[in-house]
Amino acid sequence: MLKKKIIASLFLATAVINFSAATAAEISIKAVMAPKESIKMNFEDGSKHFVLMVHREGTAQGSGELADATVNEYGYHDINPPIGADPQGYLQFKAKNGDIANIKWNVRAVFFKDENKPKLVDYGYWELVSGTGQFKNMTGVGTLTIKPASKTDRLFTLKGELGPRP
């Protein structure tokens, strides 16, 4: 009877160790994204409304499995000053070993009155939707902010968790 209890305890301990080793891990990534291509459509209706389709590139800095990857943004930014904006798109992270993580993101942006011109503030979320290699059977979710890094570049900040799919 004691032998069965010991075996059961060892089995349970092994299961707990394996489960805890396969849980989600926190990530914190910043990437300054520089434009490579863009298409802009002005509504030309007397408003300042425009749509910007953009391809930006950068490198992920920070902690977690996406750190040190190259990043490409494929974004669709529907901007209507001073009402707000609804940017969305995909970020494609490519790790040094060639593995790819495809992240879908959505942001709501609002304008605030600033000293000389309206200030646009972007907050939203991201989700890992597919990947290859180490990212193939993973899932993830978190928050996203986009802020100006320069007149043309944008700072994307992602925080959240990545881990194996159940």
C-alpha positions, 0 to 999 in steps of 0.5 A: 500500500505504501508503494502505491502511495509513493508512486501516486505521489511521484506521478502527481509531482511530475504532472505538477512540474510538467504543467508549471513548465508549460505555462505562459511567460510574460513578455515586454517588447519595444520596437521602433518601427520605421516606414518602408512603404505607405499609401495614404487616402485623403477623404477630400471632403473638407475634413481631416479624415484619412486612411494610411496603409503602411509597412514599417520595419524594426527590431524587438528589444526587451524580454521574452521569446519575441526579444531580438526578433525583426518586426514588420508592421502591416497596418491600416490606420483610419484616422479622423482628427480630432474625433479619433482613430482606429488603427489595426493590422499585423506584426510579423516577428522573425526570430534569429533562427527564422521562426515566425510569430504573427500577431494581430493588433487593434488600437483605439486612439483619441486626440487630446488638446496639447499646446500647439496641436492635437495629441494622438494617444493609442491604446489597444491589444494584441493576440498571437494568431499563428506561427512557425517553429517555436511559435507554431503551437503557442498563443498569447495576448496583451496590451499595445501602445503606439507612440511617436519616436520621431516625425516618421517612426513609431514606438510599438510597446507590447506587454502580455503573455505567451505560452503553449496552446491547451 
